[in-house]
């Protein structure tokens, strides 16, 4: 998971307003090199919200090497 990847929320019961939306990862905050603690996502409805990595599923990986 990295900045630019397209994600969806995997907790539709808790976040029903995000059920049919996708979002782009804007920022990832880590407490160590391997532990992600906060992922900020820009959703297709224009909202920016923070989630735990486990609450998100990657739809599309963005390859920045091009």
Kinemage of the C-alpha trace (Angstrom):
@kinemage 1
@onewidth
@group {chain A} dominant
@subgroup {mainchain}
@vectorlist {calphas} color= white
{ca unk a 1} P 0.000 0.000 0.000
{ca unk a 2} L 1.419 3.379 -1.019
{ca unk a 3} L 0.451 6.941 -1.883
{ca unk a 4} L -1.488 7.035 -5.161
{ca unk a 5} L -3.021 3.559 -4.881
{ca unk a 6} L -6.778 3.354 -5.439
{ca unk a 7} L -8.666 1.726 -2.557
{ca unk a 8} L -12.130 0.864 -1.307
{ca unk a 9} L -13.409 0.557 2.243
{ca unk a 10} L -13.908 -3.055 3.408
{ca unk a 11} L -16.177 -2.135 6.327
{ca unk a 12} L -19.464 -1.260 4.521
{ca unk a 13} L -21.621 -1.720 7.648
{ca unk a 14} L -19.733 0.925 9.599
{ca unk a 15} L -19.102 3.233 6.651
{ca unk a 16} L -22.195 2.637 4.498
{ca unk a 17} L -21.747 5.997 2.751
{ca unk a 18} L -18.476 4.659 1.281
{ca unk a 19} L -19.951 1.362 0.036
{ca unk a 20} L -19.862 2.166 -3.688
{ca unk a 21} L -16.953 4.625 -3.632
{ca unk a 22} L -13.278 4.407 -4.375
{ca unk a 23} L -10.537 6.622 -3.040
{ca unk a 24} L -6.921 7.587 -3.613
{ca unk a 25} L -4.333 7.295 -0.860
{ca unk a 26} L -2.969 10.763 -0.125
{ca unk a 27} L -0.713 10.035 2.837
{ca unk a 28} L 0.527 7.124 4.923
{ca unk a 29} L 1.746 7.652 8.479
{ca unk a 30} L 3.923 4.983 10.059
{ca unk a 31} L 5.167 4.452 13.611
{ca unk a 32} L 7.985 2.233 12.303
{ca unk a 33} L 9.220 1.132 8.891
{ca unk a 34} L 6.830 -1.807 8.770
{ca unk a 35} L 3.801 -0.646 10.789
{ca unk a 36} L 1.245 1.589 9.086
{ca unk a 37} L -0.927 3.366 11.634
{ca unk a 38} L -2.912 5.859 9.575
{ca unk a 39} L -3.889 6.051 5.899
{ca unk a 40} L -5.450 9.309 4.635
{ca unk a 41} L -7.770 8.758 1.678
{ca unk a 42} L -9.469 11.183 -0.724
{ca unk a 43} L -12.829 9.603 -1.554
{ca unk a 44} L -14.793 10.105 -4.766
{ca unk a 45} L -17.343 12.162 -2.777
{ca unk a 46} L -14.579 14.712 -2.038
{ca unk a 47} L -14.098 13.822 1.644
{ca unk a 48} L -10.653 13.146 3.088
{ca unk a 49} L -10.651 10.650 5.961
{ca unk a 50} L -8.159 8.544 7.908
{ca unk a 51} L -8.378 4.781 8.136
{ca unk a 52} L -6.376 1.874 9.463
{ca unk a 53} L -4.704 -0.186 6.737
{ca unk a 54} L -6.904 -3.189 7.638
{ca unk a 55} L -10.051 -1.206 6.758
{ca unk a 56} L -8.974 -0.704 3.138
{ca unk a 57} L -8.651 -2.950 0.102
{ca unk a 58} L -6.442 -1.997 -2.852
{ca unk a 59} L -8.337 -1.809 -6.147
{ca unk a 60} L -5.511 -0.518 -8.328
{ca unk a 61} L -1.792 -0.201 -7.635
{ca unk a 62} L -0.282 2.915 -9.151
{ca unk a 63} L 3.154 2.327 -10.628
{ca unk a 64} L 5.223 5.488 -10.290
{ca unk a 65} L 8.135 4.169 -12.364
{ca unk a 66} L 6.720 5.380 -15.693
